């Protein structure tokens, strides 16, 4: 994996653009990720559970 120059600008944990900000001195390394969320929920919403589609695909594989 190539070095990302954002690390030099305070982005120590890098994700997608809207979910990432540079951190301030003394902040936790992941403080810049999902920074607007509550402390117990840290998810951008790009990952959703898709169990129905998985069931259909499993049935196709079985037949």
N, C-alpha and C positions, 0 to 999 in steps of 0.2 A: 504494500500500500504506500503510495507516495506521500510525502510530508505535505500537510495542508498549511498554507501561510496564515490562515486565520488563527492558528495557535499563537502566532507572534502578536496578534491583536487582542488577546485576552479570551479567545474562544477555546476553552480547554476541553469541552465536551461538545462535539459538533453533530448536529442532526439536520433536519430539514430547515429551510430558511425561516419560516414563521415561528418555529418552535425553539429557536436558538438565539441567545444574546451573549455578548461578552460578559464575563464575571468581574466583580470588583475585588480588589486585594482583600484577602481574608475570608472570602466567601467559599463555600463548599464547591468542589470541582464541577458538580452537576447543577449548581444553582442557576446556570444559564439555560437549562433545558426545561421546557414547559413552565416557565417562570410565572405565568399568570394563574396556574392551577393551584388547587389547595394542596397542602403538604401530603395528604394521603392519596391523591389521584394525580398521577403523572403520565398522561397519555394524550397525544395530539389528536386522536380520532381517526387517523389513517388506517389503523388496524381494527377491523371489526370482525366479530364472530360470524362465520358463514356456514353454520352446520347444515342447513337445508341443502345447499349446493353439494356439500360433501357427501351427504346421504345418497343423492342422485348419482353421483360419480361412482360411489362404492357399489351401488346396485348394478350399474353398467359393467363394472369390472367383474362382478360375480357371474354375470350371465354369459 
